[in-house]
Amino acid sequence: MPETQREPVPRVDTGELDVAHAFLRFQRHCVLKKAEGLTDEQLRRQLVASGTSILGLVQHLAEAERGWFRHHLAGGEWAEEAELGMTVPLDRAAADVLDDYRAAIAESDRAIEAAGDPEALMAIPVDGTRKSLRWLLAHMTTETARHAGHADVLREQIDGATGR
């Protein structure tokens, strides 16, 4: 099957922070691309036993962005009981979930830019250790890429669209 959504990976090579941030942005873009052109029903469709949907992945990633970048990196407020699950309430519009992810991304990008250095340490420790922005970018790129892959498989099951 030909890939219908394939795009090249970033070609940025201007410094550690620029490269790491470019690859995170690319993975976020891949997640959002999987939602493009789908109906509310298709976005909510659960095609695997875990009940995961494309919309659920987007909701989960929005809260992960807030937890890691707003809270841990920048020291901002974040509800520890935030919804990190994959179930999107039926009364929550798909467009609102997608817009919320875009807003979380924009806030995270501002926190990354404010930190400005891969060696900058998080304000809030993880397991008792203040990890670096370098660590956080690697972690969130991995997390986002993993869920982009899940979204890719779900999208292929929905309408046959494939590719990163």
PyMOL commands that set and color helices and strands:
alter all, ss='L'
color gray80, all
select helices_A, chain A and resi 16-35+40-44+54-73+94-115+133-159
alter helices_A, ss='H'
color red, helices_A
deselect
rebuild
show_as cartoon
